Amino acid sequence: MSETWDLIIIGGGAAGFYAAITCAEARPGTRVLIVEKSARVLQKVKISGGGRCNVTHDCPDPKRMASFYPRGNRALIGPLHHFGVLDTIRWFNARGVQLKTESDGRMFPTTDDSTTIIDCLSAAADKAGVEIRTSHGVKDITPIDSAAFTGFELTMHRQEPLRARKVLLATGGTRTAAGASLARTLGHNPIPAVPSLFTFNIEDARIDGLAGVSVEHASARVQGEKLTTDGPILITHWGLSGPAILKLSAWGARELHARDYSFTLEVNWLPGINVSERFHKLRTDWGKRQVSTRSAFDAISKRLWESLVGAAGIDGECRWAELPKAKSNKLAEYLTRAEFGVAGKSTNKDEFVTCGGVPTDEVDTRTFESRKTPGAYFAGEILNIDGVTGGFNFQNAWTTGHLAGMAIASELAAK
Ligand SMILES: Cc1cc2nc3c(=O)[nH]c(=O)nc-3n(C[C@H](O)[C@H](O)[C@H](O)COP(=O)(O)OP(=O)(O)OC[C@H]3O[C@@H](n4cnc5c(N)ncnc54)[C@H](O)[C@@H]3O)c2cc1C
């Protein structure tokens, strides 16, 4: 006879833990088990945010918050009204974790250490009586509806089968087939996963040797697509990164995948600035100065300026008053419409996520219960919900995990 639980949560990540704690706290005595296929739980929390864990984003307004999710934005507005950023902050505060906000809105534990979040979730799960089994991978799920038992039987990779009245799938991004195939067994049609939040590989003399140089307010556009973003752009050893590039990779995750990450990127290092007018003025104001010696714009560092001036064919001796029109135009082009050939992508080390997963219209977004198989629930990245970088992906895990956990507790109480 299989061991029987009230709720089994498949996946010991952020969403799984949050749902487990919520359910067990809301209905003390509920028998909740988290099964995790790997040897350790909360591994992504550990490495998240460069080891600091960007828990959420300082954006209490649900509608605005939802606008940061390229997939799932409309579906998340309602859930964020029920459990949003302020609820997350209060939840962690109540368990002794203080969060701080950085100038760009990202929120981290004041310790700047993801272990704080892991310890908090682990202690809360323990206190609520949640049982955790690692190295327990789920192979298959079978809904059972008999006179004796209504629920699910889980076939494990290595252990005996388990039974649960309710099951929650929190297996994370569906890039590996496991989570998607479990969802398919329950009648769902997961959208094929592709990466989101990556950086662009570019080999180009204009940015060669400039790794670490950034421009605070730039904009970027993918030629041939309706994809434009703005924000900081960072030059790396491999090409371009920074919030504007990561946002572009998120909003264009599907289109860029379809192009096999080979496309032309147009960068405006100086959006909103009239470069020709400035050049015109400098011809008189700085007439005797060499063009290359000082950046004409505060936003452009000396190193980037020198590189662009050199690439425009302007030699070191050339003075502003003598700058040929063609070269001045070339420099203006490199500053405001610089074309870069992107050839491939690299993983962003601070945060990445998959686009795709269980479509939100296949679940009831008030409870995150399956519309295909009642009694089964979803939370976190397994859903076709993903945000740009900045704490949005964990907020999705907290919001969906919380609502599913509450709904399961009340369903269990009703029967
Ligand atoms: C390097 C990195 C840094 C990140 N930093 C941030 C950040 O700072 N802020 C932010 O908001 N987001 C960040 N993210 C994204 C965020 O980590 C994820 O969106 C979030 O962890 C998703 O939570 P989840 O619980 O849905 O899935 P996961 O955290 O992926 O957890 C799923 C768990 O399910 C287990 N599992 C899978 N299949 C099975 C199975 N068949 N049986 C049993 N267990 C199974 C997996 O082993 C895993 O432990 C980062 C991601 C990465 C990769």
The ligand as an ORCA input file, in Angstrom:
! r2SCAN-3c Opt
* xyz 0 1
  C      21.644     31.756    -11.948
  C      20.248     32.229    -11.686
  C      20.040     33.338    -10.906
  C      18.737     33.798    -10.662
  N      18.564     34.915     -9.904
  C      17.306     35.392     -9.691
  C      17.098     36.519     -8.858
  O      18.018     37.036     -8.220
  N      15.809     36.991     -8.748
  C      14.752     36.395     -9.382
  O      13.627     36.875     -9.253
  N      14.935     35.292    -10.138
  C      16.176     34.775    -10.295
  N      16.357     33.661    -11.064
  C      15.168     32.966    -11.575
  C      14.579     32.162    -10.426
  O      15.624     31.473     -9.776
  C      13.539     31.162    -10.908
  O      12.557     31.825    -11.661
  C      12.899     30.476     -9.716
  O      13.896     29.787     -8.982
  C      11.837     29.499    -10.146
  O      11.402     28.827     -9.004
  P      10.664     27.435     -9.144
  O      10.438     26.974     -7.754
  O       9.527     27.567    -10.060
  O      11.715     26.487     -9.881
  P      13.158     25.999     -9.438
  O      13.786     26.942     -8.508
  O      13.860     25.684    -10.718
  O      12.864     24.657     -8.648
  C      12.326     23.517     -9.274
  C      12.811     22.299     -8.527
  O      12.122     21.159     -9.009
  C      13.009     20.071     -9.055
  N      12.458     19.073     -9.981
  C      12.336     19.162    -11.325
  N      11.768     18.052    -11.821
  C      11.518     17.238    -10.766
  C      10.943     15.949    -10.641
  N      10.504     15.264    -11.704
  N      10.833     15.399     -9.419
  C      11.260     16.063     -8.306
  N      11.828     17.301     -8.378
  C      11.946     17.877     -9.582
  C      14.309     20.709     -9.522
  O      15.428     19.912     -9.220
  C      14.286     22.029     -8.755
  O      14.933     21.930     -7.506
  C      17.636     33.146    -11.272
  C      17.846     32.011    -12.043
  C      19.139     31.537    -12.241
  C      19.330     30.307    -13.058
*
